[in-house]
Amino acid sequence: MGRTYLVEESIGQYLTELSTKVKPYITGLLIGQCSPQRDYVVRAVRTPPKEQQQEESGGPPKLASLDEEWITTHASQVSRMLPGGLLVLGVFMIATPELAKDGQNALRKLIFSVEKSLSKRRLWKPTEEEVSDRAALQICSATKKIVCRTYDVQDPKSSAKPADWKYQSALTASWVALGCTVNVNIHIPLLATSPNHDLEKNTKNGLNRWSKQIEESVFLINGQVKDEDTELLEGQKKFRGNTQPSTQFSDVKVLTQLGQAASARSTATVQVCSGSINLRGAVKCRAYIHSNKPKVKEAIQALKRDIINTLSDRCEILFEDLILNEGPQKKNFGREYHVLPQRLFVPVAGSSVMLSDYKFGDEAAGEIQERFVEMLDQPVQAEDMHIAEDISTVDICPVADSPSDTQQAQLTKATLLLKLQQNMGLVVAAAVAVLASIFSFNYFSD
């Protein structure tokens, strides 16, 4: 028995319109949510055409010209604009009948390429229970026939399995939204051994450590700690037959641990650093969950991943901006303050789900509107863009001078002396203990 995909009805109209375009083929992404019982497809987004593709004309149609790198880059950009709970569920292709034979092979290759690209950027690991099937949707531009198959992206040798593709109206009209504000104050040391002050690599390592804290945090949903296996909507009224968007919103508080557990062993490490990075601010996070008896653990997992993704994505965007403006070979730096891009949310017509994006302070609304059209094929009104938060900053602090060999030697010597003093302390303490036992023995012997 294959998987079932419940698909927003408007997607059918969108795909039909794309099939009328005069092209040998069109590719795109399927966006939605996985669940143990079924998957939900809430958006389909065509791959933006490259300029050179727009200029091409004539010649026999062929799939050999499929630009895999362009499609995976688009998938990475789109994934940044998805709130928690939404992900790239698969890929689609609308092709002429003569290309139908090679269509599934091309789609299979794209599915694994997209998943590989997206997994490289994640700071979290999928759980064993998670659905790892991804959809490959093929549509004939002439007959409009739909063929949907799935591939297990965790198995490189996975073969195609049939899947049901079913349209449904108002699919996301009553989905559950969860939101929280997370205060961030992360201190990341810059190791002196890092080549060319590799800020991006050091930042990712620091965020990796921080993400583990988020994973281990306690989440209060509407002020309560709920058992993970209970239903999220337990005890809440469900309005049947309501096709108008009516978001059920849950306010979430995130409680991070102040320190290690008493049983955990603590170790200290001395490292030579050339400076530090400090990330400070408050980030707004949001996740959406289907309304078909969702579990608490599904909701919390979606929100955790949004918290981790939103900070990681902003840092990526900042470093991409720095490379564009200052070049990739910047070696020496003084103290610098950078503002992380602010998160904004945009509603989707006929849905309770909102999409997101990131805005630098000097970016005009028109630039963001263009990005939504290019990446998500969705026009956005300026008044519909809601900036959700205040400014968050990155403070890059170098030491006064890079440590010389002499300074490093002095630091090493100081470290050895410190360890020697600690060891001497242990020796003295042991000697005192021995003497005390001898004196006490003599005292009682008398």
N, C-alpha and C positions, 0 to 999 in steps of 0.2 A: 504494500500500500504506500503510495507516494504522498508527499506533503500537499497541503491545501493552501493556496494563496487567496486570501480575501482582498480584493482590490477596489480602491475608491473608484466610483463610477465615472468620475470626470477624467480619469486616466485613459479610459477607453476612447473617449472623444479626442483626447490629446494625441494618442497613438494613431487614430484614424486620420487626423489632420496631417500628421507627419508623413503618413504613407502616401499622401497626394503630392509630396514634394518630388520634383524631377531630379532624382539622384539614383545611382545604382544601389546604394545602401545608406542607411543612417544608423548610428549606434547611440547608446545612451545608458543611463544608470537607473536602477530601481531602488527607491528609498523606502524604508519601512521599519518594521519591528518583528523580531522573532518571538515566538512563545512555544511552550512544549506541545500544545495542541495544533496550532496553525500559525501561519505568518500573515502579516498585514502589510500591504503595499499602499503607501499614502501619497507617493509622488513618483513620476517618471520624468527624467530630465535628459534631453538629447545632448550629445557631445558637441561643444562649440566648434563650428567649422574653422579650420585654419585659413589664413589669408591665401596661401598657395593653393589650397583645395578649392577655394572659391573661384580662383582664376583658371583652374583646370577645366578643360572641355574636350569632348571627343575621346576616341580610343575605346577599346572593348572594356566592359566592366569587369573588375577582378577584386578579390578580397586580399590579394597579396599586398596591396597598397595601404592596408589597415595600419594606422599609426598607433601602435600599442602604448608607447611612452606618453603620447598626447592624452590618450584615454585614461591611463592610470594617474597622470598629473591632475586631470580634471576630477577624478574620484577623490584624490587627496584634498583638493581645494573644497569640494562639496562637503566632505566629512567634517571640516572645520565649522561649517554653517549649520550643523545638525545639533539640536539639544540632546540631552541624555535620553536614552531609550530608542533613538532613531539611528540607523546605520545604513550603509550601502548593502542592500540585500541581494543584488545581482546585476546583470547587464541585459540589455535587449538589443535586437537588431531587426530593422525593417529592410528587407532586400527584395530585389527583383527575382522572378522564378528561376532564372538561369544561375543565380548565386545560392539558391536554397541548399544545394547538395553540400557545399563547403561551409554553410552558415554555422552549424553546430560545432564543428571543429574550431572555428574562429572564436565562437562564444566561450567554449571551454577554456581555450588559451587565455582569453581576456579575464575570465572569472578568477583564475589562479594568479594572474599578474596583478590584478586589482587588490586581491586579498593580501598578497605578499607586500605590496607597496603600503597598504594601510597598517598592516601588523608591525612594520618597522617603526612606525611613529608612536605606537601605543606604549604607555607606561604601565599598563595592566595586562594581565594574562587571562584568557578565556577560562571559564570553569569547565570541569569535565561534563557537567549536565547540559551545557549550552548547545544550542542547535548550530551545527557547522555546515549545513546544506545551504548552497547559494543558487539562485535561480538563473536560468538561461532561457530568455524568451525570444522566440523567433516568429516574425510576422511576414507573410508574403504580401508585397505591395499590390499585387494584382488581385489575388483571391481573398485577401484579408484573413487567411487561415492562421490560427495561432497554435504554436507548439511550445509548451513549457516543460522544461526538464530541470533537474537539480544535480549538482555535483557536491560532494563532500570535500571542502577545501582543506580539511585536516589529513586527507588521504590523496597524495599526488597521483596515485593509480586509480582514482575513483572513476567509475563508469557512470553514464547518464541514467537517471531514474525519472520516470514520468511524474508529473505533478499537475494538480487541478488548478485552473485559473478562473476564479469566480468574481464577477463584479457585484458590488454592494453599494447602495446609496448611503450617504451620511455615515461613512465608516468610522470617522474619528470625531463625530459630533459631540460625544459624551465621554471622551477619554479623560483620564485623571492626570492632573498636573501637580507636580511637587516642586517646591522652590525653597531655596535657602541662601543665606549670605554667609560666606566664609571669610574670616579675617586671616590674612596671610602676612607672615613675618618670617621669611626664610633667609638664613645666613648661609652662604655657600663659599667655602674657601677656594681660592685659585692657587693650585699647586705650582710651585716654581719650575717643576719638571715638565709642565704642559708646554708643548711647542707653540710659539707665537701667541701665548696667552689665549688658548683656545676657549673663548668665553662660552660658545655654544655647547661644547662637549662637557665642560665643567657644570654649566647650568643644568643640563639634562641629567647628569649624575646626581646633582643636588635635588632635583625634582623627583628622581627615582626614590631617594630616601624619604622625601616628604610624602610621596604617594602611598608608601607603606603605612605611614601614620594615618592617612585618610582611610585606608582599607580597614584599619583596626579601630576606627572611631566608633562611638555610640551615636545612633541617630534617633532623635525623638520626633515622632510624627504627631503633629498637633499636641505636643506636650507629653506624649506617652511613648514608652518603650513597648513595642509590640513584638510578639513571637514571630519569627521569620516565616513559619509555615502557615500562619493564619491568613485569611483573605484581607486584603487592604481595605475593602469597602464593607467589611463586616459591621452590621448594625446601622449602615447608612441606607437611606431610601434610594431606590433605583427608579428613575422615571422612564417608563416604557413608551415607545412610540414617539419620542421627542427627536425630531430631525434637525432642530436648531442647535447651533453650537452652545453648549452649556457646561463650561469647565467646572469640574469638581476639584477645588484647589486644596492641597495639603501643605501647611507650613512646617518646615523641618528645621530642627536645631542640630548642629553637629558638635559633639563633645569629643575633643581629641585628648589623648592621654598626656598628662603633664610630664611623666617620666617613665622609666622602665619599671616593669613589674618587680616586686621584691625578690622573686625567684630568679630573675634574669641576671646573668653575669655581666658586669660592666668592665670594659677594657679601655685604656687610654692610648692614643697614638700621637706621636710628635711628628709633624710634617712641616717642611719648609714651604712657605706660601709667598706668592708675589702680590697678593691682594685678596679682595673678597667681593662677592656680589650679594646685594641685599634686595630681596623682593618684598615690597610692602604695599598693603592696600586691602580692600574688601571687594571680593568678587561675587557677582550674582550668578547663581546656578539654577538650572531648571531641567526637569525630566518629565517625560510623558509616558503613560502606561495605558494599554488597552483596557477596556471596561468589562472584559469577559472573565470575571472572578480572578483578578490578578492577585498574586501572593505578595506579602510584605517584602520578602527577599528580592523579588523582581524589581520592585520600586526602589528599594535602597541601593541595589546594584546599579541601576540606571543613573541614580543621582550621584553616587560615588564616582562613576566614570565621567559624568559631566564636570564634576569638580576638578578631577585630574586633567581631563582633556582641555578645559577652558584655559587653565594657566599654562599648560604645555604649548597649546596652540598660539597663545599670545606671545610667548617667548620666541617661538619659531618665526612668527610674523615680524617681530621686532628685529631679530637678527637678519632676516631677509631684507628688511628695510635698510639696516646698517650696511649690509654688503652692497646694496644698490647705490647708496649715497657715499660710502667711504671706501669701498673696495674690499675684497676678501683678504688682502695681504697686510692689513693694519697690524703692526707689531707693538708699537709703544703707545701707551695711553695714560692720560692723567685721570683725575677723578671726574667721573661723568654721571650725570643724572639723565635717565631716559624715562619717558612716560609710556607705559604699556597701553596698547589700544583698548578702548572701552567697548564693552559688549552692548549690542542693541538687539532688540527683538522685533520681528515683523509678523503680523498675523497672516494666515492662509485663508483665503475665502472659503466659506462653508465648512470650516474645521475649527476645533478648539486648540489645535496644535499651532505653535509659533516656530518660525525658523529664526536663526540668529546670524550675526556677522560682527565684525570688529572694526572700529573706527578710530583713526588717529585724530588728534585735535585739529590739525590743519586740513583734514579731508572734507570736501564739500559733499552735501547730500547727493548731488548729481553723480559723483563718483561711485557712491554706494549703490545708487539705483542702477547704474550701468553694470556693476558687479553682479547684482541679483539677476539681471536679464541674461548676462553672459554665462554665469555659473548654474543658475537654477531655472533659466528660461521663464522668469516670472517678473512682470512689471510691478514696481512698488511705488506707492505715493509717499512723498516726503513726510507728510503728516502722520503716516502709519509707522514710521520708524521711531521706536521708543528706546532711548539710551537708558540703560537700567542701573548704572552705578556711577560713583565718583571716580576720580583718577587714581590709578595704582602706578607705582614707580619702580624703576630698577636703578639702584645706586651701585656703581662700579668703583670700588675703592682700592687703588694700588698702594703699596708701601712707598715710603719716600724715595727709596732707591732699590733697584734689584739687588738681592743679596749676593755679595761677592763670595769668592772661594774662602777668604779669610773669615767673613761673617758666618758662612755656613759651618766652617771648622769650629768657630767659637760657640755656635749654637749646638753643634754636636757635642763639644766638650762640656757645655753647660748641662746638656741632657744627661751625659754620663755621670757628671757630678751629682745631679739630682737623684739619679737611680742609686748611686753609691751611698748618698745620704739616707735614702729610704732603706737600703739594705743594712747600713750601719745602725739605723734605728731599730730594725728587726733584731740585729745581733745584740744590741744593748738591752732591748726589752727581754730577749731570751736569757741574757746573763742575769738581769735583775730577778727574773722569775726563778732561776736556779738558786741564786743566793738566798732569796726569800724562803725557798723550800728548805735549804740547809739550816738557816737560822731558826725556822719554826720547828725543825726536827730536833735541834739542840735544846731549844727552849722546853719542849715537852719531855725530852729525855731526862732533863734535870728534875 
